[in-house]
Amino acid sequence: MRLGIDTGGTFTDFVFLGEGVGRVHKVASTPGNPLQAILQGVGELCPGGLDGAAVIHGTTVGTNAFLTRRGARVVLVTTQGFEDVLFIGRQTRRQLFDLAPSRPPELLPREQVVGVGERLRADGSVLVSLTSEEIARVVQAVATLKPEAVAVSLLHSYVNTEHEEKLETALGSLKVPISLSSRVLPEFREFERTSATVVNAYLGPVLARYLENWRRELPNTPLFIQQSSGGFLPARLAAAWGLTTVLSGPAGGVSGAWKLGQILGTTHLMTFDMGGTSTDVALAAGELPFTSEYVLDDYPLGLPVLDIHTVGAGGGSIAHRDRGGALRVGPQSAGADPGPVCYGRGSEVTVTDAQLYLGRILPHCFLGGRMPLEVAATHRELTRLAQDFGVAPAELALGIIRVANNHMAKALAQVSLERGYDPRDFTLVCFGGAGGLHVCEVARELGVRRVFLPAQAGVLSALGMALAGLRRDFTRTLLWHGPRLTWRTVRQVYEDLVAEGLAEMAADGLEPHTIQVTGDQQLRHLGPPHTRGAPPAPDFLQEFHARHQRLYGHHFTDRQVELVLLRLHCQAPEPPQHLPTLQPVFSATAVARPHQVKVHLPGGPAVVSVYYRPELDPSFTCTGPALITEDFATTLLLPGFQARGAAGGHLILEDHG
């Protein structure tokens, strides 16, 4: 038995998978104490207790601590002369032509960096020894700064870990968590390695406190934390690897969409996950998309993560008038508290309020009828905002939707058109509680003709977590070129890394023969800094040249190639792909629904048919305009779109307009 729990900015989602049983649930998030919403949902979902079910949890605790700069007080220990690496970075500017550029707040001030009198050469040999006197001085200097966590990132420690490990032993007397760069990201490039190590140290104590509360409230529950790579990690390791949880929730959604796409025989997907706070998009062209170049607020993570692009456009995104009089939507969000106006506590108009005003959300059916929406308050506040713009309320509401759709379409274009992919060649997988209301307009803007709406799309991220497997990643920096770079020498290192990875997985109680092992190599032409991937196989050099040709239109067979990194990915077996029918905890079948409603469409008002999705059979078809409602989501079917049922309760939308 498994329980997937996805804590979002507005709602917390639950998917329980047992023997032939599937239950889903959704409750309002409690941002001040995320565990409060989880305990409420678990109590309603499993009133008799979890009975040993494993919990896979996607948490925003680390992400929120990072974005709000409420992480631990970190002291960075680094080689003397390199104390400013974290602050100099790559000297790049996100807005190249901004006359007054600004940087996000630093994770730690320069005063919390301690330089160490030691030095390794690039090959790992010792240039300046680390003496016991220097170690004692560093420990005293760090202690004076009163850290909650320490990050140690010494020059070239990815080749030789001795100096970092000596410092770890000595700093252990301070009784605070210590992150070593040679463990967090044992790769070359000093800025990226230092950044990853500092972020890991910054998030560790925050996650440790959260997980300690978990153990106190649910002491006998096997707990795993969803990673940004799509797999999960035992909770006992999560605090030491906080860096891996930054994209925890969105990764579950992409992973779940990919699994359902495989079941349906579709492997060219664009994922569109619109929740209450943000929208996450990704593109899978035959395989899950991974990147090691993900940057969050100017801090590179370094680790392989699912390549997800996020924009601040969600159901709770706030509409406002900027100083120039233009309509803006987001990135600020009303979140779960106070939430949109229609939730009864907020006062700022959001995307959800605009959809309600336009008649596209049935107010008495929201959240399965458990959370009736306040129509009068929404009409009052939206009318007030419309007066500021000098337009009719319906015109403003349609404008809010257009602006939000434009943000999301641009995000999808960034992961498709800007990377050389035609979005018309992909199926758009729509999920998240708010996605169905926007997907037809977004698809039409991109020219996408086919949309896949999974069953229980409103909780798909939690489903992806319930279907995930334990995953660990391992890295070895090589920097090999010339005669040394042969498949025989590479294979030896690869086999050593496999043995190391399987031993680590065995420590978590897994049989080595059940582990799926994959790897990739990062290669480059000798000289330029950027690398490209190729699988570890006898023809890896030919494959590198072929990929270079596909990407750039040329390749250089006469130039030396350097093998920079060797990475290993160990994935535990995942649950069987056969899914039981997912039923909500509180059935909404008794909620009275009209057969027709009046809604405002882009072309004007119209009376449309209303369908309740759980009552539809696989042979169902309808043509827009229509509303398809369900317990945790609503889909607006525009004129020209046709919806048809599919096995498993899924829906396929096709644009014939």
C-alpha positions as CSV (number, residue, x, y, z in Angstrom):
1,M,0.0,0.0,0.0
2,R,1.2,3.5,-0.9
3,L,0.0,7.0,-0.1
4,G,1.2,9.9,-2.3
5,I,1.0,13.3,-0.6
6,D,1.6,16.5,-2.6
7,T,1.7,19.7,-0.5
8,G,1.0,22.7,-2.8
9,G,0.7,26.4,-2.2
10,T,-3.1,26.3,-2.2
11,F,-4.2,22.6,-1.7
12,T,-2.7,19.4,-0.4
13,D,-3.5,16.3,-2.5
14,F,-3.6,12.7,-1.5
15,V,-3.7,9.5,-3.6
16,F,-4.0,6.1,-1.8
17,L,-3.2,2.9,-3.7
18,G,-4.0,-0.4,-2.1
19,E,-5.0,-3.9,-3.2
20,G,-7.5,-3.1,-5.9
21,V,-8.4,0.1,-4.1
22,G,-7.7,3.6,-5.0
23,R,-8.8,6.7,-3.1
24,V,-8.1,10.4,-3.7
25,H,-8.6,13.4,-1.4
26,K,-7.8,17.1,-1.4
27,V,-7.8,19.6,1.5
28,A,-6.8,23.3,1.8
29,S,-3.1,23.7,2.6
30,T,-1.9,25.3,5.8
31,P,1.2,27.3,4.8
32,G,2.1,28.2,8.4
33,N,2.2,24.5,9.3
34,P,2.0,22.1,6.3
35,L,1.7,19.1,8.6
36,Q,-1.6,20.3,9.9
37,A,-3.3,19.9,6.5
38,I,-1.6,16.5,6.0
39,L,-2.9,15.2,9.4
40,Q,-6.4,16.4,8.5
41,G,-6.2,14.7,5.1
42,V,-4.8,11.5,6.4
43,G,-7.4,11.3,9.1
44,E,-10.2,11.7,6.5
45,L,-8.6,9.4,4.0
46,C,-7.7,6.6,6.3
47,P,-9.7,7.0,9.5
48,G,-8.5,3.6,10.8
49,G,-4.9,4.6,10.4
50,L,-2.4,4.0,7.6
51,D,-1.8,0.4,8.7
52,G,1.8,0.3,7.5
53,A,1.3,2.1,4.1
54,A,4.4,3.7,2.8
55,V,4.0,7.5,2.3
56,I,5.8,9.3,-0.5
57,H,5.6,13.0,0.2
58,G,6.3,15.9,-2.1
59,T,7.1,18.9,0.1
60,T,7.5,22.6,-0.5
61,V,9.1,23.1,2.9
62,G,12.6,23.4,1.5
63,T,11.6,25.4,-1.6
64,N,9.6,27.9,0.5
65,A,12.5,28.3,2.9
66,F,14.8,29.0,0.0
67,L,12.5,31.5,-1.8
68,T,11.6,33.4,1.4
69,R,15.3,33.2,2.7
70,R,14.2,31.5,5.9
71,G,16.7,28.7,5.8
72,A,19.4,27.9,8.3
73,R,22.3,30.2,9.3
74,V,25.1,28.8,7.2
75,V,28.8,29.3,7.5
76,L,30.8,28.5,4.3
77,V,34.3,27.1,4.7
78,T,36.4,27.3,1.5
79,T,40.0,27.6,0.3
80,Q,41.7,30.9,1.0
81,G,41.5,33.1,-2.0
82,F,38.1,31.7,-3.1
83,E,35.9,33.2,-0.4
84,D,34.1,35.3,-3.1
85,V,33.2,32.6,-5.5
86,L,29.6,32.3,-4.3
87,F,29.1,36.0,-4.7
88,I,30.8,36.5,-8.0
89,G,29.1,33.6,-9.7
90,R,29.2,33.5,-13.5
91,Q,28.8,37.3,-13.7
92,T,25.8,36.8,-15.9
93,R,22.7,39.0,-16.1
94,R,19.2,37.6,-16.4
95,Q,17.9,40.8,-18.0
96,L,20.7,41.8,-20.3
97,F,19.4,45.2,-21.2
98,D,18.1,46.2,-17.7
99,L,19.7,49.5,-16.8
100,A,19.2,48.8,-13.1
101,P,19.8,45.1,-12.6
102,S,19.2,43.6,-9.2
103,R,20.1,40.2,-7.7
104,P,18.1,38.0,-5.4
105,P,19.0,38.2,-1.7
106,E,22.1,36.2,-0.8
107,L,21.8,33.0,1.3
108,L,24.5,34.2,3.6
109,P,26.6,37.4,4.0
110,R,30.2,37.6,3.1
111,E,31.1,37.8,6.8
112,Q,30.0,34.2,7.2
113,V,32.7,32.8,4.9
114,V,35.8,31.4,6.5
115,G,39.0,30.8,4.3
116,V,41.2,27.8,4.9
117,G,45.0,27.8,4.4
118,E,45.2,24.7,2.2
119,R,45.4,24.0,-1.5
120,L,45.1,21.0,-3.8
121,R,46.2,20.9,-7.4
122,A,43.8,20.0,-10.2
123,D,45.0,16.4,-10.1
124,G,44.3,16.1,-6.4
125,S,47.9,16.3,-5.2
126,V,48.7,18.6,-2.2
127,L,50.1,22.0,-2.9
128,V,49.6,23.5,0.6
129,S,49.0,21.0,3.4
130,L,46.2,21.4,5.9
131,T,47.8,21.5,9.3
132,S,46.3,20.7,12.7
133,E,46.9,24.3,13.7
134,E,45.0,25.6,10.7
135,I,42.1,23.2,11.4
136,A,41.9,24.4,15.0
137,R,41.9,28.0,13.9
138,V,39.1,27.3,11.4
139,V,37.0,25.5,14.0
140,Q,37.3,28.4,16.3
141,A,36.4,30.9,13.6
142,V,33.3,28.9,12.6
143,A,32.2,28.5,16.2
144,T,32.4,32.3,16.7
145,L,29.9,32.7,13.9
146,K,27.4,30.4,15.7
147,P,26.2,28.5,12.6
148,E,23.1,26.2,12.4
149,A,24.8,24.4,9.5
150,V,28.3,24.4,7.8
151,A,29.1,24.1,4.1
152,V,32.6,22.9,3.2
153,S,33.7,23.5,-0.4
154,L,37.5,23.3,-1.0
155,L,39.3,23.7,-4.3
156,H,39.5,20.5,-6.3
157,S,38.0,18.4,-3.5
158,Y,36.1,16.3,-6.0
159,V,39.4,14.7,-6.9
160,N,40.8,14.3,-3.4
161,T,38.4,14.4,-0.4
162,E,41.0,14.2,2.3
163,H,41.1,17.8,3.4
164,E,37.3,18.2,3.5
165,E,36.9,15.0,5.5
166,K,39.5,16.2,8.1
167,L,37.6,19.4,8.5
168,E,34.3,17.5,8.8
169,T,35.8,15.4,11.7
170,A,37.0,18.6,13.5
171,L,33.9,20.6,12.9
172,G,31.8,17.7,14.3
173,S,32.5,19.1,17.8
174,L,30.1,22.0,16.9
175,K,27.1,19.5,16.8
176,V,25.6,21.1,13.6
177,P,24.9,19.5,10.2
178,I,27.9,19.6,7.8
179,S,27.6,19.5,4.0
180,L,30.8,18.5,2.1
181,S,31.0,19.5,-1.6
182,S,32.8,16.2,-2.3
183,R,29.6,14.4,-1.3
184,V,26.9,16.8,-2.4
185,L,28.2,17.5,-5.9
186,P,31.6,15.8,-6.6
187,E,32.0,17.6,-9.9
188,F,34.4,20.2,-11.3
189,R,33.3,23.9,-11.6
190,E,33.9,25.7,-8.3
191,F,30.9,28.0,-8.4
192,E,28.3,25.3,-9.1
193,R,29.8,23.0,-6.5
194,T,29.9,25.7,-3.9
195,S,26.4,26.8,-4.7
196,A,24.9,23.3,-4.4
197,T,26.7,22.7,-1.1
198,V,25.5,26.0,0.4
199,V,21.9,25.4,-0.7
200,N,22.1,21.9,0.7
201,A,23.3,23.2,4.1
202,Y,20.8,26.0,4.0
203,L,17.8,23.7,3.7
204,G,19.0,20.7,5.8
205,P,18.0,22.0,9.3
206,V,14.6,23.2,8.0
207,L,13.8,19.8,6.6
208,A,15.2,18.1,9.7
209,R,12.7,20.0,11.9
210,Y,9.8,19.2,9.6
211,L,10.7,15.5,9.5
212,E,11.0,15.4,13.3
213,N,7.5,16.7,13.5
214,W,6.4,14.0,11.1
215,R,8.0,11.3,13.2
216,R,6.3,12.7,16.3
217,E,2.8,12.8,14.8
218,L,3.0,9.6,12.6
219,P,5.7,7.6,14.4
220,N,5.2,4.2,12.7
221,T,4.7,5.4,9.2
222,P,7.4,4.5,6.6
223,L,8.1,7.9,5.0
224,F,9.9,8.8,1.8
225,I,10.5,12.2,0.3
226,Q,10.0,12.9,-3.4
227,Q,13.1,14.1,-5.2
228,S,13.5,16.6,-8.0
229,S,14.6,13.7,-10.2
230,G,11.3,11.9,-10.1
231,G,12.3,9.2,-7.6
232,F,12.1,9.3,-3.9
233,L,14.5,9.2,-1.0
234,P,14.2,7.6,2.5
235,A,13.2,10.3,5.1
236,R,16.3,9.4,7.1
237,L,18.5,10.8,4.3
238,A,16.3,13.7,3.2
239,A,17.6,16.2,5.7
240,A,21.2,15.5,4.6
241,W,20.1,15.9,0.9
242,G,17.8,18.9,1.1
243,L,19.1,20.1,-2.3
244,T,17.3,17.2,-3.9
245,T,13.8,18.3,-2.8
246,V,13.6,21.7,-4.4
247,L,11.4,20.6,-7.3
248,S,9.7,17.9,-5.2
249,G,6.0,18.5,-6.1
250,P,6.3,19.4,-9.8
251,A,8.6,16.3,-10.4
252,G,5.8,14.1,-9.2
253,G,3.4,15.5,-11.8
254,V,5.8,15.1,-14.7
255,S,6.7,11.6,-13.6
256,G,3.0,10.7,-13.3
257,A,2.1,12.2,-16.7
258,W,5.0,10.2,-18.3
259,K,3.8,6.9,-16.7
260,L,0.2,7.5,-18.0
261,G,1.5,8.5,-21.4
262,Q,3.4,5.2,-21.6
263,I,0.3,3.2,-20.7
264,L,-1.5,5.0,-23.5
265,G,1.4,4.5,-25.9
266,T,2.3,8.2,-26.2
267,T,5.8,9.2,-25.4
268,H,6.0,12.7,-27.0
269,L,4.3,14.8,-24.4
270,M,4.2,18.4,-23.1
271,T,3.0,18.5,-19.5
272,F,0.8,21.4,-18.3
273,D,0.4,21.5,-14.6
274,M,-1.6,24.5,-13.4
275,G,-2.2,24.7,-9.7
276,G,-3.2,27.4,-7.3
277,T,0.1,29.2,-7.1
278,S,2.1,28.5,-10.3
279,T,2.1,26.5,-13.5
280,D,4.8,23.9,-14.3
281,V,5.5,22.8,-17.8
282,A,7.9,20.3,-19.3
283,L,8.6,18.5,-22.6
284,A,9.3,14.8,-23.0
285,A,10.5,13.8,-26.5
286,G,10.6,10.0,-26.2
287,E,12.1,10.1,-22.7
288,L,11.9,11.9,-19.4
289,P,13.6,15.3,-19.7
290,F,16.6,15.8,-17.3
291,T,19.0,18.7,-16.8
292,S,22.0,19.3,-14.6
293,E,21.9,23.1,-15.3
294,Y,18.8,24.1,-13.3
295,V,19.2,27.5,-11.7
296,L,16.9,28.7,-8.9
297,D,17.3,32.4,-8.0
298,D,20.8,32.6,-9.5
299,Y,21.9,29.5,-7.5
300,P,22.7,26.5,-9.7
301,L,21.6,23.1,-8.2
302,G,24.0,21.0,-10.2
303,L,22.2,17.7,-9.6
304,P,20.3,15.9,-12.3
305,V,16.6,17.1,-12.0
306,L,13.6,16.8,-14.2
307,D,13.7,19.7,-16.6
308,I,10.7,21.7,-15.5
309,H,9.9,25.3,-16.3
310,T,7.8,27.3,-13.8
311,V,5.8,30.5,-14.1
312,G,3.9,32.5,-11.5
313,A,0.5,31.9,-13.1
314,G,-2.0,29.8,-11.2
315,G,-5.6,29.9,-10.0
316,G,-4.6,32.1,-7.1
317,S,-2.5,34.6,-9.2
318,I,-3.5,38.1,-8.3
319,A,-4.8,40.6,-10.9
320,H,-3.8,44.2,-10.4
321,R,-3.2,47.5,-12.2
322,D,0.4,48.5,-12.5
323,R,1.8,52.0,-12.3
324,G,1.4,52.5,-16.0
325,G,-2.3,51.5,-15.9
326,A,-1.8,48.0,-17.5
327,L,-3.4,44.8,-16.3
328,R,-1.0,42.4,-14.6
329,V,-1.7,38.9,-13.4
330,G,0.8,37.3,-11.0
331,P,3.4,36.3,-10.1
332,Q,2.0,37.2,-6.6
333,S,-0.5,34.6,-5.4
334,A,-3.2,34.7,-2.8
335,G,-2.2,31.1,-1.9
336,A,-4.3,29.1,0.5
337,D,-4.5,31.9,3.1
338,P,-6.3,34.2,2.5
339,G,-6.9,32.7,-1.0
340,P,-9.0,34.0,-3.8
341,V,-12.0,36.3,-2.9
342,C,-14.4,33.4,-3.6
343,Y,-12.8,31.4,-0.8
344,G,-14.3,33.8,1.7
345,R,-11.3,35.5,3.2
346,G,-9.3,37.2,0.5
347,S,-9.9,40.7,-1.0
348,E,-7.7,40.6,-4.1
349,V,-9.1,39.4,-7.4
350,T,-7.5,36.3,-8.8
351,V,-7.7,34.1,-11.9
352,T,-10.1,31.7,-10.1
353,D,-12.3,34.7,-9.3
354,A,-12.4,35.6,-12.9
355,Q,-13.3,32.1,-13.9
356,L,-16.1,32.1,-11.4
357,Y,-17.5,35.4,-12.5
358,L,-17.5,34.1,-16.1
359,G,-19.7,31.2,-15.0
360,R,-17.1,28.5,-15.8
361,I,-16.9,27.2,-12.2
362,L,-20.0,25.8,-10.5
363,P,-19.8,27.5,-7.1
364,H,-21.7,24.8,-5.2
365,C,-19.7,21.9,-6.7
366,F,-16.2,23.2,-5.9
367,L,-14.0,20.5,-4.1
368,G,-16.8,18.0,-4.4
369,G,-19.3,20.3,-2.8
370,R,-17.3,20.6,0.4
371,M,-16.2,24.2,-0.2
372,P,-19.0,26.3,-1.7
373,L,-17.7,29.5,-3.3
374,E,-18.9,33.0,-2.4
375,V,-20.2,34.4,-5.7
376,A,-21.5,37.7,-4.3
377,A,-18.1,38.7,-2.8
378,T,-16.4,37.8,-6.1
379,H,-18.8,40.0,-8.1
380,R,-18.3,42.9,-5.7
381,E,-14.5,42.9,-5.8
382,L,-14.2,42.2,-9.5
383,T,-16.7,45.0,-10.3
384,R,-14.6,47.3,-8.1
385,L,-11.4,46.4,-10.0
386,A,-13.2,46.8,-13.3
387,Q,-14.1,50.4,-12.4
388,D,-10.4,51.2,-11.9
389,F,-9.8,50.1,-15.5
390,G,-13.0,51.7,-16.8
391,V,-14.3,48.5,-18.4
392,A,-17.2,46.1,-17.8
393,P,-16.6,43.3,-15.2
394,A,-16.9,40.5,-17.8
395,E,-14.4,42.3,-20.1
396,L,-11.9,42.5,-17.2
397,A,-12.5,38.9,-16.3
398,L,-11.8,37.8,-19.9
399,G,-8.7,40.0,-19.9
400,I,-7.4,38.4,-16.8
401,I,-7.8,34.9,-18.4
402,R,-6.1,36.1,-21.6
403,V,-3.1,37.4,-19.7
404,A,-2.7,34.2,-17.6
405,N,-3.1,32.1,-20.8
406,N,-0.4,34.2,-22.5
407,H,2.1,33.6,-19.6
408,M,1.4,29.8,-19.7
409,A,1.6,29.6,-23.5
410,K,5.0,31.4,-23.4
411,A,6.2,28.9,-20.8
412,L,5.3,26.0,-23.1
413,A,6.9,27.7,-26.1
414,Q,10.1,28.0,-24.0
415,V,10.3,24.2,-23.6
416,S,9.3,23.5,-27.1
417,L,9.8,26.1,-29.9
418,E,12.9,27.7,-28.2
419,R,14.5,24.2,-28.1
420,G,13.8,23.3,-31.7
421,Y,10.6,21.3,-31.1
422,D,7.3,21.9,-32.9
423,P,4.5,21.8,-30.2
424,R,2.1,20.5,-32.8
425,D,4.0,17.2,-32.8
426,F,3.2,16.6,-29.1
427,T,0.2,15.7,-27.0
428,L,-0.5,18.3,-24.3
429,V,-1.1,16.5,-20.9
430,C,-3.2,18.7,-18.7
431,F,-3.5,18.3,-15.0
432,G,-3.6,20.3,-11.8
433,G,-6.8,21.7,-10.3
434,A,-7.0,24.8,-12.6
435,G,-5.5,23.4,-15.8
436,G,-8.7,22.2,-17.5
437,L,-10.3,25.7,-17.5
438,H,-7.4,27.1,-19.6
439,V,-6.1,24.2,-21.6
440,C,-8.2,24.6,-24.8
441,E,-7.2,28.3,-25.1
442,V,-3.5,27.6,-24.4
443,A,-3.5,24.6,-26.8
444,R,-5.1,26.7,-29.6
445,E,-2.6,29.5,-29.1
446,L,0.3,27.0,-29.6
447,G,-1.4,25.1,-32.5
448,V,-1.6,21.9,-30.4
449,R,-4.4,19.7,-31.7
450,R,-4.5,16.9,-29.1
451,V,-4.9,17.2,-25.3
452,F,-4.9,14.4,-22.8
453,L,-6.8,14.9,-19.6
454,P,-5.9,12.0,-17.1
455,A,-8.5,10.7,-14.7
456,Q,-8.4,12.6,-11.4
457,A,-6.1,15.2,-13.1
458,G,-6.5,17.4,-10.1
459,V,-4.3,15.1,-8.0
460,L,-2.0,13.7,-10.6
461,S,1.2,14.9,-8.9
462,A,0.3,12.9,-5.8
463,L,-0.4,9.9,-8.1
464,G,3.0,10.3,-9.6
465,M,4.5,10.1,-6.2
466,A,2.5,7.0,-5.2
467,L,3.9,5.4,-8.4
468,A,7.5,6.4,-8.0
469,G,10.5,4.3,-7.0
470,L,13.5,4.9,-4.8
471,R,16.3,6.6,-6.8
472,R,19.9,7.5,-6.1
473,D,22.4,9.3,-8.3
474,F,26.2,9.0,-8.3
475,T,28.9,11.0,-10.0
476,R,32.6,10.7,-10.8
477,T,34.6,13.6,-12.3
478,L,37.3,12.3,-14.8
479,L,38.5,15.0,-17.1
480,W,40.1,12.4,-19.4
481,H,41.3,13.0,-23.0
482,G,43.9,11.7,-25.4
483,P,45.1,8.0,-25.3
484,R,43.6,7.5,-21.9
485,L,40.1,8.0,-23.2
486,T,39.1,4.5,-24.3
487,W,36.1,2.3,-23.7
488,R,38.2,-0.1,-21.7
489,T,39.3,2.6,-19.2
490,V,35.8,4.1,-19.0
491,R,34.1,0.8,-18.5
492,Q,36.3,0.1,-15.5
493,V,35.3,3.3,-13.8
494,Y,31.7,2.7,-14.7
495,E,31.7,-0.8,-13.2
496,D,33.3,0.6,-10.0
497,L,30.6,3.3,-9.8
498,V,27.9,0.6,-10.4
499,A,29.3,-1.4,-7.5
500,E,29.2,1.7,-5.3
501,G,25.7,2.5,-6.2
502,L,24.3,-1.0,-5.7
503,A,25.9,-1.1,-2.3
504,E,24.2,2.2,-1.3
505,M,20.9,0.8,-2.5
506,A,21.4,-2.4,-0.6
507,A,21.7,-0.4,2.5
508,D,18.1,0.6,2.0
509,G,17.0,-3.0,1.9
510,L,16.9,-3.5,-1.9
511,E,18.1,-6.5,-3.7
512,P,20.9,-5.5,-6.2
513,H,19.3,-7.6,-9.1
514,T,16.1,-5.6,-8.9
515,I,17.8,-2.2,-9.4
516,Q,17.6,-0.6,-12.8
517,V,21.0,1.0,-13.5
518,T,21.4,3.6,-16.2
519,G,24.3,6.1,-16.8
520,D,25.4,9.0,-18.9
521,Q,28.6,10.7,-19.8
522,Q,29.2,14.4,-20.1
523,L,31.7,15.1,-22.9
524,R,33.1,18.2,-24.7
525,H,35.6,19.2,-27.2
526,L,38.8,20.0,-25.4
527,G,38.7,23.7,-24.5
528,P,35.1,24.9,-24.5
529,P,33.4,24.8,-21.1
530,H,30.0,23.3,-22.0
531,T,29.4,19.5,-22.1
532,R,26.9,17.2,-23.9
533,G,25.6,13.9,-22.8
534,A,26.2,10.4,-24.4
535,P,25.5,7.0,-23.0
536,P,28.3,4.9,-21.5
537,A,28.7,2.4,-24.4
538,P,31.6,1.3,-26.7
539,D,30.6,3.8,-29.4
540,F,30.3,6.8,-27.0
541,L,32.6,9.0,-29.0
542,Q,30.6,8.4,-32.2
543,E,27.4,9.1,-30.3
544,F,28.8,12.4,-29.0
545,H,29.7,13.5,-32.5
546,A,26.2,12.5,-33.7
547,R,24.5,14.4,-31.0
548,H,26.7,17.5,-31.6
549,Q,25.7,17.3,-35.3
550,R,21.9,17.1,-34.5
551,L,22.1,20.0,-32.0
552,Y,24.5,22.4,-33.8
553,G,24.4,21.3,-37.4
554,H,28.2,20.4,-37.4
555,H,30.8,18.3,-35.6
556,F,34.6,18.2,-35.3
557,T,36.0,14.7,-35.7
558,D,39.5,16.2,-35.9
559,R,39.4,17.8,-32.4
560,Q,40.1,16.0,-29.1
561,V,37.2,15.0,-27.0
562,E,37.3,15.2,-23.2
563,L,35.2,13.0,-20.9
564,V,34.3,15.3,-18.0
565,L,31.8,13.4,-15.9
566,L,30.4,9.9,-15.5
567,R,27.0,9.7,-13.9
568,L,25.1,6.7,-12.6
569,H,21.3,6.5,-11.9
570,C,20.0,3.7,-9.7
571,Q,16.2,3.2,-9.8
572,A,14.3,0.8,-7.6
573,P,11.4,-1.2,-9.1
574,E,8.2,0.8,-9.3
575,P,4.7,-0.5,-8.5
576,P,2.8,-2.3,-11.3
577,Q,1.3,0.1,-13.9
578,H,-2.2,-1.4,-13.6
579,L,-4.1,1.3,-11.6
580,P,-7.3,0.7,-9.7
581,T,-10.2,3.1,-10.2
582,L,-9.6,6.2,-8.1
583,Q,-12.5,7.3,-6.0
584,P,-12.8,10.5,-3.9
585,V,-13.2,10.1,-0.1
586,F,-16.3,12.2,-0.1
587,S,-18.5,11.4,-3.1
588,A,-20.1,14.4,-4.8
589,T,-22.7,12.4,-6.7
590,A,-25.5,13.9,-4.4
591,V,-24.6,17.5,-5.3
592,A,-27.2,18.9,-7.6
593,R,-25.8,20.0,-11.0
594,P,-27.6,21.9,-13.7
595,H,-27.7,20.4,-17.1
596,Q,-26.9,23.7,-18.7
597,V,-25.3,27.0,-17.6
598,K,-24.6,30.4,-19.1
599,V,-20.9,31.1,-19.4
600,H,-18.8,33.9,-21.0
601,L,-16.6,32.6,-23.8
602,P,-14.0,34.5,-25.8
603,G,-16.6,35.1,-28.5
604,G,-19.4,36.2,-26.1
605,P,-22.0,34.7,-23.7
606,A,-23.3,31.2,-24.5
607,V,-25.5,28.5,-22.8
608,V,-23.4,25.3,-22.6
609,S,-24.1,21.7,-21.5
610,V,-22.7,20.4,-18.2
611,Y,-21.3,16.9,-17.8
612,Y,-20.2,15.2,-14.6
613,R,-17.0,13.3,-15.5
614,P,-17.3,10.3,-13.0
615,E,-20.6,9.4,-14.7
616,L,-19.1,9.3,-18.2
617,D,-18.3,6.0,-19.9
618,P,-15.4,5.2,-22.3
619,S,-17.7,5.7,-25.3
620,F,-18.6,9.3,-24.3
621,T,-18.2,12.0,-26.9
622,C,-19.3,15.6,-27.0
623,T,-18.5,18.8,-28.9
624,G,-17.8,22.2,-27.4
625,P,-18.8,24.5,-26.0
626,A,-19.4,22.5,-22.8
627,L,-18.3,22.2,-19.1
628,I,-17.0,18.9,-17.8
629,T,-17.0,19.0,-14.0
630,E,-15.4,16.6,-11.5
631,D,-14.6,16.7,-7.8
632,F,-11.3,18.5,-8.0
633,A,-11.2,20.2,-11.4
634,T,-13.4,21.6,-14.2
635,T,-12.7,21.5,-18.0
636,L,-13.9,24.2,-20.3
637,L,-14.4,22.7,-23.8
638,L,-14.3,25.5,-26.3
639,P,-16.2,25.6,-29.6
640,G,-14.3,23.5,-32.2
641,F,-13.0,21.0,-29.6
642,Q,-14.3,17.5,-29.3
643,A,-14.0,15.4,-26.2
644,R,-14.0,11.6,-26.2
645,G,-13.6,9.0,-23.4
646,A,-10.7,6.6,-23.1
647,A,-10.1,3.5,-21.1
648,G,-9.3,4.2,-17.4
649,G,-11.6,7.2,-17.3
650,H,-9.2,9.4,-19.2
651,L,-10.4,12.0,-21.7
652,I,-8.9,13.0,-25.1
653,L,-9.6,16.5,-26.5
654,E,-9.1,17.2,-30.1
655,D,-9.3,20.6,-31.8
656,H,-11.3,20.4,-35.0
657,G,-11.8,24.2,-35.2
